[in-house]
């Protein structure tokens, strides 16, 4: 299993950590940001395939920002698959 700590850019969360077991995502944790929403995202995505997570979250924006915590997770997965 590969562990990743990803420093986010342009979001309230400052870091995302997760584990990759092949092409499956586990143990997603956001540091900072909206705790209720981000813990829900982590629970919903536990055990999902990397491609599904990227397809689902990539391009999601937060208000007027060009990115979001969810989009940053997709970016992190793209960089570390």
Biopython code that builds the backbone (N, CA, C, O; Angstrom):
import numpy as np
from Bio.PDB.StructureBuilder import StructureBuilder

atoms = [
    (1, "UNK", "N", (0.850, -1.178, 0.000)),
    (1, "UNK", "CA", (0.000, 0.000, 0.000)),
    (1, "UNK", "C", (0.894, 1.239, 0.000)),
    (1, "UNK", "O", (1.901, 1.289, 0.706)),
    (2, "UNK", "N", (0.518, 2.226, -0.791)),
    (2, "UNK", "CA", (1.268, 3.472, -0.913)),
    (2, "UNK", "C", (0.544, 4.576, -0.146)),
    (2, "UNK", "O", (-0.658, 4.768, -0.333)),
    (3, "UNK", "N", (1.256, 5.300, 0.713)),
    (3, "UNK", "CA", (0.675, 6.428, 1.442)),
    (3, "UNK", "C", (1.065, 7.727, 0.748)),
    (3, "UNK", "O", (2.206, 7.890, 0.316)),
    (4, "UNK", "N", (0.099, 8.658, 0.641)),
    (4, "UNK", "CA", (0.340, 9.945, -0.008)),
    (4, "UNK", "C", (-0.096, 11.070, 0.922)),
    (4, "UNK", "O", (-1.184, 11.026, 1.496)),
    (5, "UNK", "N", (0.756, 12.071, 1.066)),
    (5, "UNK", "CA", (0.413, 13.337, 1.700)),
    (5, "UNK", "C", (0.524, 14.393, 0.608)),
    (5, "UNK", "O", (1.603, 14.614, 0.059)),
    (6, "UNK", "N", (-0.588, 15.040, 0.295)),
    (6, "UNK", "CA", (-0.647, 15.998, -0.812)),
    (6, "UNK", "C", (-0.952, 17.389, -0.266)),
    (6, "UNK", "O", (-1.945, 17.578, 0.437)),
    (7, "UNK", "N", (-0.110, 18.351, -0.585)),
    (7, "UNK", "CA", (-0.340, 19.737, -0.189)),
    (7, "UNK", "C", (-1.271, 20.374, -1.215)),
    (7, "UNK", "O", (-0.967, 20.413, -2.407)),
    (8, "UNK", "N", (-2.403, 20.869, -0.737)),
    (8, "UNK", "CA", (-3.408, 21.441, -1.635)),
    (8, "UNK", "C", (-3.031, 22.857, -2.060)),
    (8, "UNK", "O", (-2.138, 23.483, -1.488)),
    (9, "UNK", "N", (-3.732, 23.340, -3.071)),
    (9, "UNK", "CA", (-3.499, 24.664, -3.606)),
    (9, "UNK", "C", (-4.843, 25.346, -3.850)),
    (9, "UNK", "O", (-5.674, 24.828, -4.596)),
    (10, "UNK", "N", (-5.063, 26.511, -3.224)),
    (10, "UNK", "CA", (-6.269, 27.294, -3.484)),
    (10, "UNK", "C", (-7.512, 26.855, -2.739)),
    (10, "UNK", "O", (-8.626, 27.194, -3.138)),
    (11, "UNK", "N", (-7.337, 26.102, -1.659)),
    (11, "UNK", "CA", (-8.499, 25.627, -0.887)),
    (11, "UNK", "C", (-8.301, 25.908, 0.601)),
    (11, "UNK", "O", (-7.199, 26.229, 1.046)),
    (12, "UNK", "N", (-9.377, 25.783, 1.349)),
    (12, "UNK", "CA", (-9.301, 25.945, 2.800)),
    (12, "UNK", "C", (-8.532, 24.794, 3.450)),
    (12, "UNK", "O", (-7.807, 25.000, 4.423)),
    (13, "UNK", "N", (-8.690, 23.594, 2.917)),
    (13, "UNK", "CA", (-7.870, 22.498, 3.436)),
    (13, "UNK", "C", (-6.439, 22.709, 2.955)),
    (13, "UNK", "O", (-6.213, 23.186, 1.843)),
    (14, "UNK", "N", (-5.491, 22.357, 3.790)),
    (14, "UNK", "CA", (-4.077, 22.585, 3.456)),
    (14, "UNK", "C", (-3.373, 21.312, 3.016)),
    (14, "UNK", "O", (-2.314, 21.361, 2.391)),
    (15, "UNK", "N", (-3.973, 20.163, 3.350)),
    (15, "UNK", "CA", (-3.344, 18.884, 3.019)),
    (15, "UNK", "C", (-4.411, 17.811, 2.931)),
    (15, "UNK", "O", (-5.434, 17.864, 3.615)),
    (16, "UNK", "N", (-4.149, 16.833, 2.068)),
    (16, "UNK", "CA", (-4.982, 15.636, 1.972)),
    (16, "UNK", "C", (-4.046, 14.441, 2.091)),
    (16, "UNK", "O", (-3.006, 14.396, 1.433)),
    (17, "UNK", "N", (-4.407, 13.483, 2.920)),
    (17, "UNK", "CA", (-3.635, 12.239, 2.969)),
    (17, "UNK", "C", (-4.565, 11.090, 2.595)),
    (17, "UNK", "O", (-5.765, 11.121, 2.867)),
    (18, "UNK", "N", (-3.985, 10.090, 1.972)),
    (18, "UNK", "CA", (-4.751, 8.904, 1.586)),
    (18, "UNK", "C", (-3.788, 7.771, 1.285)),
    (18, "UNK", "O", (-2.585, 7.980, 1.126)),
    (19, "UNK", "N", (-4.334, 6.575, 1.211)),
    (19, "UNK", "CA", (-3.574, 5.387, 0.853)),
    (19, "UNK", "C", (-4.104, 4.840, -0.461)),
    (19, "UNK", "O", (-5.304, 4.890, -0.730)),
    (20, "UNK", "N", (-3.198, 4.319, -1.274)),
    (20, "UNK", "CA", (-3.564, 3.654, -2.517)),
    (20, "UNK", "C", (-3.164, 2.195, -2.418)),
    (20, "UNK", "O", (-2.000, 1.870, -2.185)),
    (21, "UNK", "N", (-4.135, 1.328, -2.598)),
    (21, "UNK", "CA", (-3.889, -0.108, -2.660)),
    (21, "UNK", "C", (-4.171, -0.513, -4.101)),
    (21, "UNK", "O", (-5.302, -0.843, -4.458)),
    (22, "UNK", "N", (-3.131, -0.481, -4.919)),
    (22, "UNK", "CA", (-3.332, -0.670, -6.357)),
    (22, "UNK", "C", (-4.095, 0.523, -6.897)),
    (22, "UNK", "O", (-3.603, 1.651, -6.849)),
    (23, "UNK", "N", (-5.305, 0.281, -7.415)),
    (23, "UNK", "CA", (-6.128, 1.375, -7.943)),
    (23, "UNK", "C", (-7.328, 1.683, -7.055)),
    (23, "UNK", "O", (-8.342, 2.199, -7.526)),
    (24, "UNK", "N", (-7.207, 1.363, -5.770)),
    (24, "UNK", "CA", (-8.277, 1.589, -4.807)),
    (24, "UNK", "C", (-7.821, 2.584, -3.743)),
    (24, "UNK", "O", (-6.696, 2.506, -3.248)),
    (25, "UNK", "N", (-8.706, 3.523, -3.398)),
    (25, "UNK", "CA", (-8.392, 4.590, -2.449)),
    (25, "UNK", "C", (-8.901, 4.233, -1.056)),
    (25, "UNK", "O", (-10.023, 3.753, -0.898)),
    (26, "UNK", "N", (-8.065, 4.473, -0.050)),
    (26, "UNK", "CA", (-8.424, 4.210, 1.348)),
    (26, "UNK", "C", (-7.941, 5.350, 2.243)),
    (26, "UNK", "O", (-7.025, 6.093, 1.889)),
    (27, "UNK", "N", (-8.570, 5.469, 3.396)),
    (27, "UNK", "CA", (-8.108, 6.334, 4.492)),
    (27, "UNK", "C", (-7.925, 7.797, 4.084)),
    (27, "UNK", "O", (-6.923, 8.419, 4.439)),
    (28, "UNK", "N", (-8.879, 8.344, 3.349)),
    (28, "UNK", "CA", (-8.799, 9.736, 2.913)),
    (28, "UNK", "C", (-9.025, 10.642, 4.112)),
    (28, "UNK", "O", (-9.985, 10.473, 4.863)),
    (29, "UNK", "N", (-8.124, 11.612, 4.280)),
    (29, "UNK", "CA", (-8.262, 12.574, 5.367)),
    (29, "UNK", "C", (-7.871, 13.960, 4.872)),
    (29, "UNK", "O", (-6.794, 14.151, 4.308)),
    (30, "UNK", "N", (-8.763, 14.924, 5.090)),
    (30, "UNK", "CA", (-8.507, 16.315, 4.753)),
    (30, "UNK", "C", (-8.085, 17.052, 6.016)),
    (30, "UNK", "O", (-8.630, 16.798, 7.090)),
    (31, "UNK", "N", (-7.133, 17.950, 5.902)),
    (31, "UNK", "CA", (-6.664, 18.756, 7.020)),
    (31, "UNK", "C", (-7.076, 20.198, 6.752)),
    (31, "UNK", "O", (-6.571, 20.836, 5.828)),
    (32, "UNK", "N", (-7.997, 20.705, 7.566)),
    (32, "UNK", "CA", (-8.586, 22.017, 7.340)),
    (32, "UNK", "C", (-9.826, 21.865, 6.466)),
    (32, "UNK", "O", (-10.219, 20.755, 6.108)),
    (33, "UNK", "N", (-10.426, 22.985, 6.135)),
    (33, "UNK", "CA", (-11.621, 22.944, 5.293)),
    (33, "UNK", "C", (-12.883, 22.723, 6.108)),
    (33, "UNK", "O", (-12.880, 22.881, 7.329)),
    (34, "UNK", "N", (-13.949, 22.360, 5.435)),
    (34, "UNK", "CA", (-15.274, 22.153, 6.043)),
    (34, "UNK", "C", (-15.366, 20.726, 6.579)),
    (34, "UNK", "O", (-15.548, 19.794, 5.795)),
    (35, "UNK", "N", (-15.246, 20.531, 7.884)),
    (35, "UNK", "CA", (-15.119, 19.180, 8.421)),
    (35, "UNK", "C", (-16.293, 18.253, 8.114)),
    (35, "UNK", "O", (-16.079, 17.078, 7.818)),
    (36, "UNK", "N", (-17.512, 18.748, 8.177)),
    (36, "UNK", "CA", (-18.661, 17.880, 7.909)),
    (36, "UNK", "C", (-18.679, 17.382, 6.478)),
    (36, "UNK", "O", (-18.828, 16.185, 6.230)),
    (37, "UNK", "N", (-18.527, 18.295, 5.542)),
    (37, "UNK", "CA", (-18.543, 17.922, 4.127)),
    (37, "UNK", "C", (-17.370, 17.020, 3.762)),
    (37, "UNK", "O", (-17.537, 16.037, 3.040)),
    (38, "UNK", "N", (-16.192, 17.354, 4.259)),
    (38, "UNK", "CA", (-15.009, 16.592, 3.878)),
    (38, "UNK", "C", (-14.969, 15.213, 4.517)),
    (38, "UNK", "O", (-14.461, 14.270, 3.911)),
    (39, "UNK", "N", (-15.491, 15.079, 5.718)),
    (39, "UNK", "CA", (-15.542, 13.733, 6.302)),
    (39, "UNK", "C", (-16.573, 12.883, 5.572)),
    (39, "UNK", "O", (-16.395, 11.672, 5.441)),
    (40, "UNK", "N", (-17.657, 13.508, 5.092)),
    (40, "UNK", "CA", (-18.652, 12.775, 4.303)),
    (40, "UNK", "C", (-18.041, 12.306, 2.982)),
    (40, "UNK", "O", (-18.241, 11.161, 2.576)),
    (41, "UNK", "N", (-17.295, 13.192, 2.310)),
    (41, "UNK", "CA", (-16.625, 12.810, 1.061)),
    (41, "UNK", "C", (-15.690, 11.635, 1.314)),
    (41, "UNK", "O", (-15.663, 10.680, 0.538)),
    (42, "UNK", "N", (-14.928, 11.706, 2.397)),
    (42, "UNK", "CA", (-13.997, 10.622, 2.725)),
    (42, "UNK", "C", (-14.715, 9.298, 2.913)),
    (42, "UNK", "O", (-14.253, 8.266, 2.425)),
    (43, "UNK", "N", (-15.838, 9.317, 3.613)),
    (43, "UNK", "CA", (-16.606, 8.089, 3.839)),
    (43, "UNK", "C", (-17.194, 7.549, 2.543)),
    (43, "UNK", "O", (-17.161, 6.342, 2.301)),
    (44, "UNK", "N", (-17.732, 8.432, 1.708)),
    (44, "UNK", "CA", (-18.344, 8.003, 0.454)),
    (44, "UNK", "C", (-17.336, 7.417, -0.530)),
    (44, "UNK", "O", (-17.678, 6.548, -1.332)),
    (45, "UNK", "N", (-16.104, 7.888, -0.467)),
    (45, "UNK", "CA", (-15.094, 7.447, -1.427)),
    (45, "UNK", "C", (-14.222, 6.302, -0.932)),
    (45, "UNK", "O", (-13.422, 5.767, -1.699)),
    (46, "UNK", "N", (-14.359, 5.920, 0.321)),
    (46, "UNK", "CA", (-13.569, 4.821, 0.879)),
    (46, "UNK", "C", (-13.775, 3.558, 0.034)),
    (46, "UNK", "O", (-14.906, 3.118, -0.172)),
    (47, "UNK", "N", (-12.677, 2.987, -0.449)),
    (47, "UNK", "CA", (-12.739, 1.743, -1.208)),
    (47, "UNK", "C", (-13.085, 1.909, -2.677)),
    (47, "UNK", "O", (-13.235, 0.913, -3.384)),
    (48, "UNK", "N", (-13.215, 3.132, -3.152)),
    (48, "UNK", "CA", (-13.552, 3.371, -4.564)),
    (48, "UNK", "C", (-12.300, 3.312, -5.435)),
    (48, "UNK", "O", (-11.179, 3.461, -4.949)),
    (49, "UNK", "N", (-12.511, 3.096, -6.706)),
    (49, "UNK", "CA", (-11.423, 3.050, -7.678)),
    (49, "UNK", "C", (-10.958, 4.465, -8.016)),
    (49, "UNK", "O", (-11.762, 5.396, -8.069)),
    (50, "UNK", "N", (-9.658, 4.616, -8.242)),
    (50, "UNK", "CA", (-9.056, 5.911, -8.540)),
    (50, "UNK", "C", (-9.747, 6.584, -9.718)),
    (50, "UNK", "O", (-10.088, 7.764, -9.633)),
    (51, "UNK", "N", (-9.960, 5.867, -10.808)),
    (51, "UNK", "CA", (-10.579, 6.459, -11.995)),
    (51, "UNK", "C", (-11.980, 6.998, -11.706)),
    (51, "UNK", "O", (-12.358, 8.055, -12.211)),
    (52, "UNK", "N", (-12.745, 6.272, -10.894)),
    (52, "UNK", "CA", (-14.090, 6.730, -10.521)),
    (52, "UNK", "C", (-14.009, 8.034, -9.730)),
    (52, "UNK", "O", (-14.774, 8.963, -9.991)),
    (53, "UNK", "N", (-13.096, 8.109, -8.773)),
    (53, "UNK", "CA", (-12.964, 9.306, -7.935)),
    (53, "UNK", "C", (-12.553, 10.503, -8.789)),
    (53, "UNK", "O", (-13.116, 11.589, -8.650)),
    (54, "UNK", "N", (-11.580, 10.306, -9.667)),
    (54, "UNK", "CA", (-11.138, 11.397, -10.532)),
    (54, "UNK", "C", (-12.274, 11.863, -11.431)),
    (54, "UNK", "O", (-12.529, 13.063, -11.541)),
    (55, "UNK", "N", (-12.951, 10.931, -12.068)),
    (55, "UNK", "CA", (-14.061, 11.271, -12.972)),
    (55, "UNK", "C", (-15.174, 12.018, -12.241)),
    (55, "UNK", "O", (-15.776, 12.940, -12.792)),
    (56, "UNK", "N", (-15.440, 11.623, -11.022)),
    (56, "UNK", "CA", (-16.527, 12.213, -10.245)),
    (56, "UNK", "C", (-16.181, 13.599, -9.715)),
    (56, "UNK", "O", (-17.045, 14.476, -9.692)),
    (57, "UNK", "N", (-14.942, 13.820, -9.290)),
    (57, "UNK", "CA", (-14.586, 15.049, -8.582)),
    (57, "UNK", "C", (-13.844, 16.090, -9.412)),
    (57, "UNK", "O", (-13.875, 17.274, -9.077)),
    (58, "UNK", "N", (-13.183, 15.676, -10.480)),
    (58, "UNK", "CA", (-12.346, 16.591, -11.266)),
    (58, "UNK", "C", (-13.180, 17.751, -11.815)),
    (58, "UNK", "O", (-14.231, 17.550, -12.424)),
    (59, "UNK", "N", (-12.683, 18.971, -11.582)),
    (59, "UNK", "CA", (-13.354, 20.166, -12.090)),
    (59, "UNK", "C", (-14.398, 20.757, -11.163)),
    (59, "UNK", "O", (-14.964, 21.808, -11.462)),
    (60, "UNK", "N", (-14.663, 20.098, -10.038)),
    (60, "UNK", "CA", (-15.617, 20.632, -9.069)),
    (60, "UNK", "C", (-15.039, 21.906, -8.457)),
    (60, "UNK", "O", (-13.883, 21.924, -8.035)),
    (61, "UNK", "N", (-15.833, 22.960, -8.409)),
    (61, "UNK", "CA", (-15.358, 24.252, -7.901)),
    (61, "UNK", "C", (-16.061, 24.616, -6.601)),
    (61, "UNK", "O", (-17.163, 24.142, -6.325)),
    (62, "UNK", "N", (-15.416, 25.458, -5.811)),
    (62, "UNK", "CA", (-15.976, 25.946, -4.552)),
    (62, "UNK", "C", (-16.234, 27.444, -4.714)),
    (62, "UNK", "O", (-15.299, 28.245, -4.708)),
    (63, "UNK", "N", (-17.488, 27.810, -4.856)),
    (63, "UNK", "CA", (-17.839, 29.218, -5.048)),
    (63, "UNK", "C", (-17.171, 29.773, -6.290)),
    (63, "UNK", "O", (-17.261, 29.182, -7.367)),
    (64, "UNK", "N", (-16.502, 30.903, -6.146)),
    (64, "UNK", "CA", (-15.809, 31.539, -7.263)),
    (64, "UNK", "C", (-14.386, 31.032, -7.464)),
    (64, "UNK", "O", (-13.697, 31.467, -8.387)),
    (65, "UNK", "N", (-13.949, 30.129, -6.618)),
    (65, "UNK", "CA", (-12.583, 29.595, -6.736)),
    (65, "UNK", "C", (-12.496, 28.656, -7.947)),
    (65, "UNK", "O", (-13.483, 28.024, -8.323)),
    (66, "UNK", "N", (-11.326, 28.574, -8.541)),
    (66, "UNK", "CA", (-11.165, 27.682, -9.693)),
    (66, "UNK", "C", (-11.011, 26.206, -9.324)),
    (66, "UNK", "O", (-10.909, 25.354, -10.208)),
    (67, "UNK", "N", (-10.992, 25.901, -8.032)),
    (67, "UNK", "CA", (-10.811, 24.535, -7.559)),
    (67, "UNK", "C", (-11.648, 24.334, -6.299)),
    (67, "UNK", "O", (-12.373, 25.235, -5.876)),
    (68, "UNK", "N", (-11.542, 23.164, -5.713)),
    (68, "UNK", "CA", (-12.217, 22.837, -4.452)),
    (68, "UNK", "C", (-11.411, 21.747, -3.767)),
    (68, "UNK", "O", (-10.472, 21.203, -4.347)),
    (69, "UNK", "N", (-11.773, 21.435, -2.549)),
    (69, "UNK", "CA", (-11.098, 20.334, -1.854)),
    (69, "UNK", "C", (-11.288, 19.020, -2.618)),
    (69, "UNK", "O", (-10.360, 18.219, -2.724)),
    (70, "UNK", "N", (-12.484, 18.807, -3.144)),
    (70, "UNK", "CA", (-12.757, 17.599, -3.922)),
    (70, "UNK", "C", (-11.914, 17.567, -5.190)),
    (70, "UNK", "O", (-11.345, 16.529, -5.530)),
    (71, "UNK", "N", (-11.830, 18.694, -5.892)),
    (71, "UNK", "CA", (-11.012, 18.787, -7.097)),
    (71, "UNK", "C", (-9.544, 18.543, -6.765)),
    (71, "UNK", "O", (-8.835, 17.892, -7.532)),
    (72, "UNK", "N", (-9.086, 19.055, -5.635)),
    (72, "UNK", "CA", (-7.700, 18.841, -5.225)),
    (72, "UNK", "C", (-7.427, 17.362, -4.948)),
    (72, "UNK", "O", (-6.326, 16.880, -5.217)),
    (73, "UNK", "N", (-8.408, 16.638, -4.416)),
    (73, "UNK", "CA", (-8.247, 15.199, -4.231)),
    (73, "UNK", "C", (-8.086, 14.529, -5.591)),
    (73, "UNK", "O", (-7.237, 13.651, -5.743)),
    (74, "UNK", "N", (-8.879, 14.923, -6.574)),
    (74, "UNK", "CA", (-8.740, 14.368, -7.920)),
    (74, "UNK", "C", (-7.352, 14.670, -8.482)),
    (74, "UNK", "O", (-6.732, 13.804, -9.099)),
    (75, "UNK", "N", (-6.867, 15.877, -8.274)),
    (75, "UNK", "CA", (-5.520, 16.244, -8.739)),
    (75, "UNK", "C", (-4.456, 15.375, -8.066)),
    (75, "UNK", "O", (-3.529, 14.890, -8.716)),
    (76, "UNK", "N", (-4.605, 15.190, -6.759)),
    (76, "UNK", "CA", (-3.652, 14.367, -6.007)),
    (76, "UNK", "C", (-3.633, 12.927, -6.542)),
    (76, "UNK", "O", (-2.570, 12.322, -6.681)),
    (77, "UNK", "N", (-4.803, 12.401, -6.833)),
    (77, "UNK", "CA", (-4.876, 11.032, -7.351)),
    (77, "UNK", "C", (-4.266, 10.935, -8.746)),
    (77, "UNK", "O", (-3.588, 9.957, -9.061)),
    (78, "UNK", "N", (-4.503, 11.940, -9.577)),
    (78, "UNK", "CA", (-3.902, 11.942, -10.911)),
    (78, "UNK", "C", (-2.375, 11.927, -10.831)),
    (78, "UNK", "O", (-1.714, 11.234, -11.605)),
    (79, "UNK", "N", (-1.830, 12.681, -9.906)),
    (79, "UNK", "CA", (-0.376, 12.769, -9.761)),
    (79, "UNK", "C", (0.248, 11.507, -9.164)),
    (79, "UNK", "O", (1.434, 11.245, -9.360)),
    (80, "UNK", "N", (-0.539, 10.743, -8.448)),
    (80, "UNK", "CA", (0.028, 9.621, -7.672)),
    (80, "UNK", "C", (-0.486, 8.241, -8.073)),
    (80, "UNK", "O", (-0.217, 7.269, -7.367)),
    (81, "UNK", "N", (-1.203, 8.125, -9.160)),
    (81, "UNK", "CA", (-1.698, 6.795, -9.544)),
    (81, "UNK", "C", (-0.618, 5.904, -10.044)),
    (81, "UNK", "O", (-0.882, 4.756, -10.403)),
]
sb = StructureBuilder()
sb.init_structure("model")
sb.init_model(0)
sb.init_chain("A")
sb.init_seg("    ")
for serial, (resi, resn, name, xyz) in enumerate(atoms, 1):
    if name == "N":
        sb.init_residue(resn, " ", resi, " ")
    sb.init_atom(name, np.array(xyz, "f"), 0.0, 1.0, " ", f" {name:<3s}", serial, name[0])
structure = sb.get_structure()
